Amino acid sequence: MKGSLATIVLLIVGVSAAHAADIYNPGLKDTPSVTPSGTALEIWVGVLGGYNFQDDKLKATDDYGNSATIDSLGRDGLFGEVQLGADYHVMGRIVLGVQGGLNLGNAEFKTTVDGTDLVSAEQDWGYVFGPRLGLMLSPDTLFYVSGGIAGASMDDIRLAGGDHLKVPDFFGYYGELGFESRLYDNWYLKGLGRYVNYGEETLVDERNFSVKTDTSALVGLFGITYKLPVQ
């Protein structure tokens, strides 16, 4: 009888100790709240819309020292962009990735005097491509910075009287700040602000006369991103 009682007591003590070990496990307590490094590669696609605030300057000069500048033309308008990218969790909360975007819009500038358009033009399409660096503020929220190359195709600049200035494709750089916040499952809300600088392009280069344009833009976009984990 005494042997059986001792056996029962030992079993109770053993079960209680095992249960206590499950309740307090330092290893579980120290588990990070974000995806461990080297374990998450994500491919994502996004659709965004917003507004483009663009500043265009036209400067005409000749060999006799004469010059004229039309400033703040403002090729402003609605803006939409489709994005594709990939992210990799490299170290704790740090995310490295790459992104690209193809954009369309109705951005247009006009200079009008007495109801006549002296200068007008529209943007056809554009693109951005570059790396991005992100910080996981929480398991569901990412803040990131990005920068790289940017390009755009513009319509010819139309002048009063029916003349046109042929506009070459623009090429420059962009810088971007943005965030992504989980809405549901793999769906995320995304917002960004972007600065684009296309620099100076020559429109006309005759023997005694030249016309150049200097273009930059601020873009604000909001939209939805879907992320597909690869591993």
N, C-alpha and C positions, 0 to 999 in steps of 0.2 A: 504493500500500500504506500509506504513512504517513498519507495523508488518511483512509483507511478506519479505521485504528487510532485516530486522533484522534477520529473521529466516535463510535466505540464507547466510548471513555473518557468523552466528554462525556455520552453517554446514561446510562452507569453512574452518573456523578456526579449527574445530574439525578434519576434514580430514587431514589438514596439520600437526596438532600435532601428529596424529596417524602415519602418514608417517615418521615424524622425529624420532619417537620412534623406528620404524622398522629399520631406517638407523643406529641409534646408540643404541646398546643394549650391555651393559657391560657384561651381561651373555654370549653372543655369543663371545665377544672378549676374555674372559677368558677360553673358552673351550679348553682343552688340545688337542695337535695334535697327540697323540698316544692313543692306546686303553685304556679306563678307567680300573682301577683295578677291578678284580672280574667279568669281563664280557667276557673274551675270553679264552676258552680252545681249543687248537689245537692239532690234531693228524697229524703226518707227516711221510713220508717215503722218503728215499733218495737212490740214486745210485751214487757211487763215484769211481774214479780210480786215481792211482798215482804210487808212488815208495816207496819201503821199503829199508832203509839203516840200516842194522843190524850188530851188533858186537857180535861175538861168541868167547869165550875163552875156551880152553881145558887145564886142568891141571891134570897131573898124578903124584902121590906120592906113596912112599912105606914106610914101617916101619923102613927102614934103613937110612932115612933122604934124600933120593934121590928124585928129582922132575924135571919135565919138563913141560913147558907151550907153547902151540901154541896160539898166540894172533892174534887179528884182522882178523879172518877168513872171516867175512863179508858175511852173508847170504842175499845178496842184490837181488832185482828183482822187476818186476812189481807187482802191488798190486791193488785189487778191493774189494769194500765193499758195502754191502746192509745194510741200517740203518732203524730203526723204533724208533719213540719217541713221546713224548707228552709235550706240554708247557702250562703254565698258567700265565696270566698277573696278578701279585699279588699287585703291588704298582706303579702306574704311569708308568715309563719306565722300571721297573724291571720285568724280566721273570724268573720263576723257571720251571724246567722240568726234564725229565729223558730220557735217550737214550741208545740204544743197537745197536751193529753192528756185523755182521758176515762177515769175510773176507777170501778171497782166493788169492793165488799168486803163482808165480814161483820162489820165493826167494830161493837161493841156495848158498852154499859156497863150495869152493874146495881149497885144497892145493896140488899143482902139482910140482913135481921135475922130470926133464928129461922126460917130457911127461907122467909121471905116477901119477895118483891121489892117494896121500897118505891118504887124509881124504876128504870126501864129504858127503853132506846131503842136504835135501830139506824140506821146510815147507809145510804141507798139508793144514791146515786151522787154523783160530783163531777167537777170539771174544773179545769184550769189552762191559762193562755195567756199568752205573753210572749216578749220577745226573748231572745237568748242571745249571749254573746261567748266565743269559743274561741281556744285557743293550740295549734298543732300542735307537740307535743313531739318527734314524729318523723313521717315520712310515713304511719305506720300508727296513730298514737296522738293523740287529741285530749283536752285538758282544757278544761272550759267552766264558766261561771257563767250562771245565768238567774234572772229574777225577773219577776213580773207579777201578774195577777189570778187569784184562785181562788174557786171556789164549790162548794156542796154542798147536796144535798137530803136531809133527815133525816126519819125516821118520827116520828110523834107520841110524846112522852114519856108512858109509861104509869105511872100511880100506883097504889099499893095501893088496893083497893076498886073498881077498874075505871075510874077517872077518867083523862082524857087531857089533856095540854097540847099545843095545836097549835104546831108548830115551823115558823117561816118558813124559806125558803131562806136559807142562809148565803152571805155574800159578803165576801171579804177579799183577802189578798195572800199570795204565796209567795216564797221564796228557795231556790235550788238550786245544788249543786255536783255535778259529774259527770264521767265519762270515757267515751271510746269507744276500743276497740282492735280492729284488724282481726283476724278469725279466718281468713277465706278469701274471696278475690275481693271481692264487695261486702257481705259479711256481717261485722257487728261485734258484739263483746261490749260491753254498756253497763251501767254502775252509777251510782247517784245517791243522794244524801241530800237531803231536802227539809224545810224548815220552812214550815208553813202557819199563818196567824193569821186567824181569822174574826171576832175582836173580840166585841163584846157585842150580843146580840139580846134583844128583849123578847118573852117568851112570854105573860105575862098583865099587863094594865094596867087594873085596875078602879079604882073611885073612891078606895078607901082601901087598895089592895093591889096589889103588882106582883111579878112573878117574871121574872128575867133569867138568861141563860146567857152564859158567856164561854168560848170554845173555841179551842184551838190544837192542833197536831199535829206530830209528827216521823215522816217516812216514809222507809224504806229499800227500794230497788228494784234488781233485776238482771234483765237480759233480753237480747234479740237485736234488732239494728237492721239493716235492709237499705237501702243507699244506691244511688240511681239517678242517675248523672251526666247532666246535661242538655246541657252543652257542655264 
